C-alpha cells in the first residue's frame, strides 16, 4: 500500500499531540521520590496534607497551608518542586461555579477577581483582584 | 480589672503597636493595553538595591508551564520555594486592571527596592521587567507607562 505524504504527516501530528498537552510530569518512575519524602517536604512547608495522589504523572497534594488556607499543589515527582499551586476550597469553588460567579480565565484562585481591595491586616499575604 | 492583668494587657499593647507600625499596605494598580491577544501572565515582584530578588507579590496566570515566559521573575526567584504560596490568580485580560494589595515593611520603602512586573501573552513577545519603578514615597501615586502590554502602572502607600 502506498501512503500519501499528507496522511503520514497527519498521523505523525496526532501521535505528537499528547506529548505537547497539559502540565504533565514526565520523570521516569525510577527517579521518583517516595511518598514519605513528599510528606516530609509538606511538613517542612507547614502543610497539613488531606490527600496525596498521583495525577498526570505528578504528585498532587490537597490540604491546608501554614495559614490554614485550603490549597491544591502539583509537585514534580523527581525534584518535589512546586509546579502549580491553587488556593481555595474545592467545595467553595463548586458553590461559586453554581452561582455563576466564573472568574475570567478559568484558572483563578478564589481570592482573585472578587472585586474588593480592602487593605490587609499587617502580616497578611498579598491579595489580587481584576477589575 | 486586676493589676497583674492590666500590666499584661499594657505590655502586650506596647509590644504589638510598634510591630503594626513597621509595615504598611501598598496597593499596586496595573492596567493593560488593548494589545489584541489572550489574557496576560504578569509577575509582580520586588528586587533590592542590588537588583537581587526580594519577594513575589503576585503572579497572574495559573499554569506553571508558562512561567518560563516571565523570564526575569522566573530566573531571579528560582531559589524561592515559596514564591507561589498564596499569591497566584487568574491571567489578566486586555484593557483590564489588576489591583494587588500587599503588606510591605517600612524598611523596604525608600531603601532602593524596586517593584518590577514581567508580562507575557500567548503567541506574542515576552516582556521581562516591563515595569521597573523604585519603591519610594516620592513615586507613590505617580502613573508610569509600560513598554508593550501595560498601559499604566501606579502604586499607593497607605
Interface residues (C-beta under 8 A of the other chain):
Chain A: X23 X45 X65 X67 X69 X71 X74 X81 X82 X83 X84 X85 X86 X87 X103 X104 X105 X106 X107 X108 X109 X111 X112 X113 X117 X118 X119 X120 X121 X122 X123 X124 X125 X126 X127 X128 X129 X130 X131
Chain B: X19 X20 X22 X23 X25 X27 X39 X57 X58 X60 X61 X62 X63 X64 X65 X81 X82 X84 X85 X86 X87 X88 X89 X90 X91 X92 X93 X96 X97 X98 X99 X100 X101 X102 X103 X158
